[in-house]
Amino acid sequence: MTPRRRATAKPAASHALRASRALFALLVFAALAAGVAGGLLRAGVALGDKPVPWLAQAVVAHAFLMVCAFFGAVIGIERAVAVKRRWAFAAPLGAGLAGVLVLAGLPDAAAWLAVGAAAVFVAVNGVVVTRQRAAHTVLLLVAALALWAGSLGHATGWLQGAVLPLWLAFLVLTIAAERLEMTRLTRRPPGAAAALHAVLALMLGGALLSAAPAGSLAGGVAYGLGLLGLALWLMCFDIARRTVRAPGLPRYMALCLLPGYGWLAVAGVAWMAMAAGLPARDMALHALALGFVFSMVFGHAPVILPAVAGVRLQFGRAFYLPLLLLHLSLALRLFGAPLDGRWLGLGATLHGVALASFMLTLAGAALAWRIRHHAQEAHHEHAVHH
C-alpha cells in the first residue's frame, strides 16, 4: 500500500470507528431509556397524557429491555473489546437491535434476535475460556449460557417460570466472575471456592426448577438461598472489606459494593418469601436488579469504561451523589410503599434521577479529565519553550 493510500485508509477507519461507537451508544441509551420509562409506568408514574405506542411496548418488555437489550449490549461490548474479534461485536449489536425491534412492536423478531445475540455471546466467552482457563472465565461462560437459555425460553414459550430467574442469574454470575477476577490474588480459606460453587449451583438449580409449576416453591427457595449464600460469601471474602478504608476511587468502589451485597441478601430473603406466596415480588426483583446490580454498575464503571471505551475519567466526590440517590430511592420504594402506595411512584422516579445523575457524572468526569489533561500539556509545552 502506498503512503497516500495509507493516509486515506486511516481517516476512513477512524470515521468508521467513530460511527460504530456512536451506533452502539445510541442502541445502549435507547434500551436504557425505554427500560426506565417502562419501569416508571409500571410503578404508576404518568409520562404524558397521550398514549405512545413504544411506551406501551416498553411496559410489557421492561425486563427484556433492561437485561437482554441494555445489559446484553453493554456486557457484550466489553467482552468483544477484550477478545478483539470483529464477529464478536455481533452479540452487542444484535442485543441492541432486539431492543429497537421490541419497541417497534415486533416482539417475536426481537426475541429470536436476542437468542442469536446470546448464542454469539456464548461463543465469545468460549474464546475467553480457551485463552485463559480460570475460575472467573468459566463463570463468565456459565453466565452467558444462562442468558442464552433464558432468551430461548422467552422466544419459544418453554420454561416460562425460569426465564426471569435465568436472565437475572446472567447478571449475578457475571458480577460474581468480575469480583473473582479483581480479587483473584486474595488469600481465602481452602473451602471458600467450593462454597462459592455450591451457592451458585443452588441458584442455577433453583432457576431451572422454577420452570415447572410443581417445582416453583422449591425452585424459588433454592434460588433465594443461592442469592443469600452469595451475598454472605461476598461479604466475607471480597476485598472491599479492606479497600473501604482506602482513599479515593478504591473507597468509592467499596462503598458501592458492600451495600450492594446487603441488597443481594435482602433479595435472597424476599425471593424465598415470594416463592412461599407472600407479596414480596417487587422487593425480590428490585433489591436484586437495582440494589445489587446497579450498585455494581456504579462501582465498576469508573474502571471498566476507560478500558472499554477509551474514555478517561477524573474521579471526584460527585460520584457519591448518584449512589446515595440510588440507595435512598430503593429504601423508599421497598420499605415505604407497603405502608403508603405513593412511595412506590416516588421511589421509582428517584431511581430514574439516580441513573440520569450517574450518566451526567460520568460525562462531567470525562470532561474534567480532558480539561485537566489539556491544561497539563499546555503547561508542559510552556515550560519546554521557556
Phi and psi in degrees as a GROMACS rama.xvg file:
@    title "Ramachandran Plot"
@    xaxis  label "Phi"
@    yaxis  label "Psi"
@TYPE xy
-74.0713  160.157  THR-2
-56.1318  -38.0614  PRO-3
-66.2715  -39.9741  ARG-4
-67.1852  -37.5293  ARG-5
-62.3548  -43.6724  ARG-6
-63.9587  -34.7922  ALA-7
-73.2136  -36.7463  THR-8
-68.2942  -36.9884  ALA-9
-63.5109  -48.2487  LYS-10
-62.2629  -36.746  PRO-11
-62.6667  -44.1511  ALA-12
-64.4106  -38.3237  ALA-13
-64.5491  -41.9548  SER-14
-65.1884  -40.3535  HIS-15
-64.0844  -39.3673  ALA-16
-64.4683  -44.9486  LEU-17
-63.7449  -39.5292  ARG-18
-65.1709  -41.4427  ALA-19
-67.1423  -39.2642  SER-20
-63.1633  -41.1344  ARG-21
-64.2514  -40.2287  ALA-22
-63.2917  -47.2335  LEU-23
-62.8122  -41.8277  PHE-24
-61.6512  -40.7877  ALA-25
-65.3213  -43.5822  LEU-26
-64.376  -42.3773  LEU-27
-64.1502  -46.0803  VAL-28
-64.3349  -40.4637  PHE-29
-62.3259  -43.423  ALA-30
-64.6236  -42.9681  ALA-31
-66.3467  -47.4783  LEU-32
-61.6441  -44.226  ALA-33
-66.9708  -39.7977  ALA-34
-63.5251  -42.0907  GLY-35
-65.419  -42.9106  VAL-36
-61.0638  -42.8436  ALA-37
-62.4238  -38.7817  GLY-38
-65.8945  -38.8187  GLY-39
-64.087  -43.6714  LEU-40
-64.8923  -37.581  LEU-41
-62.9367  -31.1777  ARG-42
-85.1565  2.10434  ALA-43
89.9801  14.2046  GLY-44
-88.0491  123.3  VAL-45
-75.7331  135.394  ALA-46
-120.703  35.7756  LEU-47
130.427  163.66  GLY-48
-86.8593  -32.0432  ASP-49
-95.4352  139.333  LYS-50
-67.7794  136.149  PRO-51
-117.674  124.47  VAL-52
-55.4599  -44.5513  PRO-53
-69.1534  -27.6279  TRP-54
-67.9686  -36.8087  LEU-55
-62.3928  -40.5293  ALA-56
-65.3797  -36.2213  GLN-57
-65.6204  -33.4758  ALA-58
-65.7468  -47.9058  VAL-59
-66.4844  -39.1734  VAL-60
-102.767  28.2378  ALA-61
-54.9733  -51.0753  HIS-62
-66.3124  -41.1222  ALA-63
-60.2898  -44.6032  PHE-64
-64.0102  -42.3062  LEU-65
-74.4954  -43.8207  MET-66
-85.9931  -58.5153  VAL-67
-74.1941  -45.7827  CYS-68
-80.7791  -55.0479  ALA-69
-72.7911  -62.5748  PHE-70
-68.9538  -32.5003  PHE-71
-60.018  -40.3412  GLY-72
-72.6252  -46.7503  ALA-73
-63.4869  -50.4981  VAL-74
-70.1967  -33.8492  ILE-75
-63.5362  -40.2251  GLY-76
-63.3625  -45.0754  ILE-77
-57.263  -44.803  GLU-78
-72.8083  -35.6188  ARG-79
-65.3442  -39.8605  ALA-80
-63.0328  -37.1137  VAL-81
-68.0969  -41.322  ALA-82
-83.4445  -19.1759  VAL-83
58.8361  44.5426  LYS-84
-121.915  131.307  ARG-85
-61.2421  -40.2928  ARG-86
-63.5355  -22.5023  TRP-87
-64.1594  -25.566  ALA-88
-74.0368  -8.32028  PHE-89
-64.1908  -28.7864  ALA-90
-66.3611  -56.2185  ALA-91
-66.1241  -32.9678  PRO-92
-64.746  -45.9709  LEU-93
-63.1077  -40.1445  GLY-94
-62.6631  -46.3877  ALA-95
-64.6624  -42.1007  GLY-96
-67.5924  -29.7809  LEU-97
-61.969  -37.9297  ALA-98
-63.2805  -40.6933  GLY-99
-63.9505  -42.8185  VAL-100
-63.9973  -40.7744  LEU-101
-68.7683  -33.3746  VAL-102
-71.5238  -26.8205  LEU-103
-81.1033  2.60985  ALA-104
84.761  25.3964  GLY-105
-120.247  65.778  LEU-106
-63.758  -36.0169  PRO-107
-66.6395  -45.932  ASP-108
-62.7454  -39.9293  ALA-109
-62.8251  -42.5568  ALA-110
-62.4373  -44.3228  ALA-111
-72.9467  -32.5254  TRP-112
-64.7047  -38.088  LEU-113
-64.1507  -36.1624  ALA-114
-62.7857  -46.0506  VAL-115
-62.6431  -42.85  GLY-116
-61.9734  -41.0997  ALA-117
-66.5803  -35.4234  ALA-118
-64.2778  -42.4211  ALA-119
-62.7265  -39.8333  VAL-120
-62.2756  -38.2746  PHE-121
-60.8316  -44.5451  VAL-122
-62.7281  -39.3529  ALA-123
-61.2605  -44.5505  VAL-124
-69.4838  -27.4422  ASN-125
-63.3518  -39.1732  GLY-126
-62.1708  -41.8406  VAL-127
-59.5034  -42.7488  VAL-128
-66.6571  -39.4382  VAL-129
-66.3645  -30.0967  THR-130
-80.2496  -35.0392  ARG-131
-144.987  98.7244  GLN-132
-84.3599  105.582  ARG-133
-146.958  167.682  ALA-134
-59.3285  -41.1681  ALA-135
-73.3828  -33.1795  HIS-136
-71.9006  -38.3988  THR-137
-63.296  -39.4582  VAL-138
-65.2472  -36.3287  LEU-139
-63.2241  -37.9197  LEU-140
-66.0679  -41.2561  LEU-141
-62.9601  -39.479  VAL-142
-60.9472  -42.7976  ALA-143
-62.987  -39.5397  ALA-144
-64.8588  -35.0761  LEU-145
-65.048  -41.0955  ALA-146
-61.9972  -45.1129  LEU-147
-63.9233  -44.5047  TRP-148
-64.5759  -42.7898  ALA-149
-64.319  -40.7169  GLY-150
-67.1932  -38.9473  SER-151
-64.5574  -42.5672  LEU-152
-61.5975  -37.9907  GLY-153
-66.5188  -41.4462  HIS-154
-72.3202  -36.3143  ALA-155
-92.7782  -19.5406  THR-156
85.7808  0.576366  GLY-157
-80.5493  153.068  TRP-158
49.8095  43.4451  LEU-159
-58.9955  -35.6236  GLN-160
-66.8156  -17.9279  GLY-161
-95.6746  -10.1637  ALA-162
-61.7547  -55.5806  VAL-163
-64.682  -44.862  LEU-164
-58.2545  -37.5043  PRO-165
-69.6938  -42.1455  LEU-166
-59.1155  -45.6595  TRP-167
-69.6354  -32.682  LEU-168
-62.6432  -35.6928  ALA-169
-54.9523  -45.5714  PHE-170
-69.803  -44.1708  LEU-171
-63.5013  -45.1623  VAL-172
-65.7349  -38.428  LEU-173
-62.509  -43.6001  THR-174
-65.9815  -43.0453  ILE-175
-59.2896  -40.1721  ALA-176
-65.4341  -40.3566  ALA-177
-65.3735  -38.5778  GLU-178
-67.7692  -36.6445  ARG-179
-62.6324  -43.1806  LEU-180
-64.7109  -43.6152  GLU-181
-72.5795  -19.7063  MET-182
-122.143  24.7901  THR-183
-66.5179  -20.9947  ARG-184
-89.808  -1.80678  LEU-185
-75.1078  136.354  THR-186
-76.0049  133.888  ARG-187
-131.687  157.721  ARG-188
-60.0204  156.283  PRO-189
-55.4231  -34.1909  PRO-190
-89.2746  2.07845  GLY-191
-64.8691  -43.434  ALA-192
-63.6836  -43.7578  ALA-193
-63.4695  -37.3819  ALA-194
-65.9211  -39.9705  ALA-195
-63.3101  -46.3485  LEU-196
-60.9719  -37.0041  HIS-197
-66.6183  -45.1626  ALA-198
-70.5686  -33.9027  VAL-199
-71.5677  -38.1357  LEU-200
-64.2263  -38.4637  ALA-201
-61.6771  -42.8703  LEU-202
-63.3728  -47.2496  MET-203
-65.4046  -40.8548  LEU-204
-61.7997  -40.0498  GLY-205
-63.4352  -39.4403  GLY-206
-61.2078  -43.875  ALA-207
-69.9201  -38.5312  LEU-208
-62.5667  -30.9871  LEU-209
-66.0862  -14.1591  SER-210
-66.4352  -31.5893  ALA-211
-94.7744  132.519  ALA-212
-54.516  -37.6841  PRO-213
-69.5544  -21.8776  ALA-214
-104.964  10.6443  GLY-215
-64.5096  -38.5422  SER-216
-67.2606  -52.3132  LEU-217
-62.3391  -41.2408  ALA-218
-64.0645  -43.7317  GLY-219
-64.3948  -40.8896  GLY-220
-65.5824  -43.5831  VAL-221
-63.8588  -41.7246  ALA-222
-62.7127  -46.5601  TYR-223
-62.8  -40.5819  GLY-224
-64.1238  -37.6501  LEU-225
-62.7244  -44.0612  GLY-226
-62.9805  -45.0479  LEU-227
-63.4259  -42.6795  LEU-228
-63.325  -39.43  GLY-229
-65.3021  -40.9314  LEU-230
-59.2448  -45.4127  ALA-231
-65.7641  -38.4003  LEU-232
-62.8523  -46.2733  TRP-233
-64.9856  -39.3727  LEU-234
-62.6087  -35.1567  MET-235
-80.782  -38.3379  CYS-236
-116.201  -9.28145  PHE-237
-75.0299  146.363  ASP-238
-68.3754  -13.4214  ILE-239
-59.8806  -25.2157  ALA-240
-61.0276  -28.8459  ARG-241
-95.7219  -39.5206  ARG-242
-70.7229  -13.4175  THR-243
-63.6946  -19.8957  VAL-244
-91.6237  -3.72685  ARG-245
-85.5618  160.002  ALA-246
-84.9365  167.253  PRO-247
68.3989  -141.524  GLY-248
-60.7922  -42.228  LEU-249
-57.4864  -38.8274  PRO-250
-66.8164  -42.9128  ARG-251
-59.5108  -46.2111  TYR-252
-59.6035  -42.7694  MET-253
-63.3854  -36.6623  ALA-254
-76.9289  -11.4164  LEU-255
-83.1998  -43.2032  CYS-256
-71.7782  -48.3669  LEU-257
-63.646  -47.7983  LEU-258
-63.0081  -32.6024  PRO-259
-60.6375  -38.3662  GLY-260
-66.3918  -33.673  TYR-261
-63.4587  -43.8854  GLY-262
-65.2778  -33.3652  TRP-263
-63.2631  -39.8928  LEU-264
-64.8664  -42.0449  ALA-265
-59.8714  -42.8875  VAL-266
-62.1119  -40.0063  ALA-267
-61.8128  -45.4671  GLY-268
-65.789  -43.538  VAL-269
-65.4038  -35.3318  ALA-270
-64.1261  -40.6572  TRP-271
-65.5926  -39.7783  MET-272
-64.1024  -39.948  ALA-273
-62.307  -42.4144  MET-274
-62.588  -30.1944  ALA-275
-82.6924  0.888975  ALA-276
97.632  4.54143  GLY-277
-82.3111  154.303  LEU-278
-77.6222  71.7739  PRO-279
-123.563  16.0934  ALA-280
-62.7946  -46.3553  ARG-281
-62.448  -40.5959  ASP-282
-67.7623  -41.4415  MET-283
-62.8158  -47.6847  ALA-284
-71.2769  -44.0536  LEU-285
-88.4663  -24.6513  HIS-286
-64.0771  -34.2777  ALA-287
-77.9307  -54.7384  LEU-288
-73.4444  -37.9954  ALA-289
-95.3927  -53.0613  LEU-290
-64.5529  -43.2689  GLY-291
-89.6205  -58.0127  PHE-292
-63.2116  -48.8543  VAL-293
-74.2493  -24.9134  PHE-294
-61.5851  -40.115  SER-295
-67.4209  -38.1128  MET-296
-61.4998  -47.4981  VAL-297
-60.673  -37.6121  PHE-298
-76.1837  -38.3687  GLY-299
-88.0427  -22.4825  HIS-300
-56.0652  -42.8154  ALA-301
-63.8335  -18.4611  PRO-302
-95.9668  -42.1021  VAL-303
-78.3305  -38.9757  ILE-304
-58.5056  -45.4521  LEU-305
-61.1469  -36.8372  PRO-306
-71.8494  -35.9518  ALA-307
-88.0274  -47.599  VAL-308
-99.5588  -6.44163  ALA-309
70.5573  21.5212  GLY-310
-99.8908  118.808  VAL-311
-84.8473  142.017  ARG-312
-121.667  140.173  LEU-313
-96.8972  104.144  GLN-314
-71.2018  142.06  PHE-315
-155.79  179.044  GLY-316
-66.2901  -18.5079  ARG-317
-59.1135  -24.2127  ALA-318
-64.0243  -23.1252  PHE-319
-74.4521  -25.4906  TYR-320
-64.6181  -51.0944  LEU-321
-59.7861  -36.198  PRO-322
-63.4355  -45.2368  LEU-323
-62.8531  -42.0612  LEU-324
-62.2939  -40.1292  LEU-325
-60.2127  -48.978  LEU-326
-71.2909  -38.9152  HIS-327
-65.9754  -42.7691  LEU-328
-65.1617  -37.4913  SER-329
-69.4587  -38.9074  LEU-330
-63.432  -41.1791  ALA-331
-60.436  -44.8989  LEU-332
-67.673  -49.9839  ARG-333
-79.8705  -32.7222  LEU-334
-105.132  -20.0044  PHE-335
-90.1526  -37.8934  GLY-336
-59.4716  -37.8088  ALA-337
-61.4393  -23.9898  PRO-338
-89.8753  -35.914  LEU-339
-148.487  115.544  ASP-340
-58.8186  -20.9632  GLY-341
-67.539  -21.728  ARG-342
-68.2622  -23.4925  TRP-343
-63.16  -50.3346  LEU-344
-65.3722  -40.168  GLY-345
-64.7702  -45.0166  LEU-346
-61.9543  -42.9576  GLY-347
-63.2939  -40.0841  ALA-348
-62.0014  -42.0732  THR-349
-70.1672  -26.1282  LEU-350
-59.1668  -46.9981  HIS-351
-61.5521  -39.6938  GLY-352
-64.0422  -40.2947  VAL-353
-62.719  -45.0485  ALA-354
-66.6108  -41.9798  LEU-355
-64.715  -41.6687  ALA-356
-68.0663  -30.6503  SER-357
-67.3701  -42.6956  PHE-358
-63.6849  -40.5047  MET-359
-65.154  -36.8943  LEU-360
-64.1239  -42.2506  THR-361
-60.9573  -44.8576  LEU-362
-63.0634  -42.5072  ALA-363
-65.3546  -36.9762  GLY-364
-67.7311  -37.6431  ALA-365
-65.943  -42.2606  ALA-366
-65.8897  -40.9175  LEU-367
-63.3075  -38.3749  ALA-368
-65.4618  -42.6895  TRP-369
-64.2116  -41.8607  ARG-370
-62.7452  -45.6308  ILE-371
-66.1697  -40.9593  ARG-372
-63.7589  -44.4299  HIS-373
-66.1938  -36.3336  HIS-374
-64.8727  -40.3616  ALA-375
-66.1485  -40.4954  GLN-376
-63.7666  -42.544  GLU-377
-64.0264  -39.7862  ALA-378
-65.7722  -39.2401  HIS-379
-66.1127  -44.9675  HIS-380
-62.9488  -38.8166  GLU-381
-63.5663  -41.9368  HIS-382
-65.5536  -37.1731  ALA-383
-66.8263  -42.9555  VAL-384
-70.2299  -23.7776  HIS-385
